[in-house]
Amino acid sequence: GVGKTTLAKALAASIDCPMRRIQFTPDLLPSDITGVSIFNTQTHRFDFRPGAIFANVVVCDEINRASPKTQSAVLECMEEGQVSVDGTTYALDSPFLVVATQNPLEMEGTYPLPEAQLDRFLLKLVLPLP
């Protein structure tokens, strides 16, 4: 590639924070990102299992490959700084940074981000192949 994950790792290391990478695919569900409540048979309660979005630096690789519903799960986290699952709100750690990528050369089988969602990003870099 062109070093997107390396860039995110360096950014996370520079602020001494955890980083996670999410590979976006058409079958990725919003709950894969935000987390899910699982019934615990021993305690007879639901336990929350945080999703991949619970990190300070998150790489969303090829975000335009996921459905708009899945995309909006990430973009909601960016806007609100929190995650809502099953009626409970969980705060995301600060700082919370998202590095999202997309391949502008391959548009078949993708879901472009609407302008309102693109506005949530600070900047756009075009990195050509070396």
N, C-alpha and C positions, 0 to 999 in steps of 0.2 A: 504494500500500500504506500501511502504518502506520509505516514507517521501520525495519524489521528490518535490512536491509542497511546502512542509514546508521548504525544503532546499532553493528553489528559493525565497520564501517570506523572509526568513532570510537574504539571500544575498541582495535582493532589499532593505530591511530595513537598512542593515548595510551601504549601500551607499546612503541612503535616496532618492531612485528612485522608479518610478512606475514599477509594474510587471503585466504581463498578461499571461494567460494560454490559449493555443489553443489545443483543442482535435482533433487530426488528424483522419479522417475517409475517406473511399474511395470516398465519394461524396463531400469532401471539395474542393473548387475551389481556384486557386491562388488569385483571387480578394477578397476572404474572408480574406486572410492574408494581402495582400498589400493595399487594399482599392479600391474604385471605384468612378468614376465621375458620378454624378447624375444631370440630367437636372433640373434646377430651373425655374419653369414656371413664377415666378414673375419677376426675373431679366433677363430671357432668356439667361442664361449662365449655364455652367456646374460647379457645386460645388464639390470639392474633399472631400470625406468622408474617412478618414484614416482607415485602417484595423487594425487588432489585433497586427501586427508587430510593431506598433508605441508605444513602451515602452522601457525602458532601460534594463529590464530583461524579457525575453520571455521564457515560458515553452512550448515546442512543445511535447505534450504527444503522444507517439506512432507514431512518425514521419514516420515509415515504413508502416503505414496503408494507407497513402495517395498516390496518383498517382505520378510518377516521375516528372510530370510537376508541381504539387503543391509543392513537395519537393524542386524543384529547385527554386521556388519563395523565400523560406526561405533562402536557401543556397546562393542565389544571394545577399540577404540583408547582410548576414554574410560576404561575400567577399568584397562587394562594400561599405557597410555602407550607402546605399541609396536605394530608391524604385523608379522605373519608371512606371508610369501609364499614358496611353494615350499620350505618348510623352513628359510628364513633369516629371522631376526628383525631388524627395523630399528627403532631407537629414534625416537620422535617428539620434536621440540624442546620445550623447556620455556620458558615456560608453554604448555600446550596447552588451549585453550578451545573449546567447541562451543556454538554458538547454534542450536538446532533449533526449527523452526516447524511448526505444523500448523494447518489450518483446521477448527475444531470444528463449523462449520456444515455442511460437506460431508463426510459420512461414507461415501457410496457410493463403492466402488472404492478403499477405503483398508484398511490393515492396522494396527489399533491396537497401540500398544506395550504389552507386558505390564508388570505392576507391577514385576517384578524389574528391567526395563530402565529404567522411569521413575525408580527409586531412584537412578540414576546422575546425575541432574540435580540441581543445587543448588536451583533455584527454577523456578516456573512463573508467567509473567505473562500476563494476558489483556488484549490491546490491542484495544479496540473501534475500529471505523472512525470517522474524524473526522467 
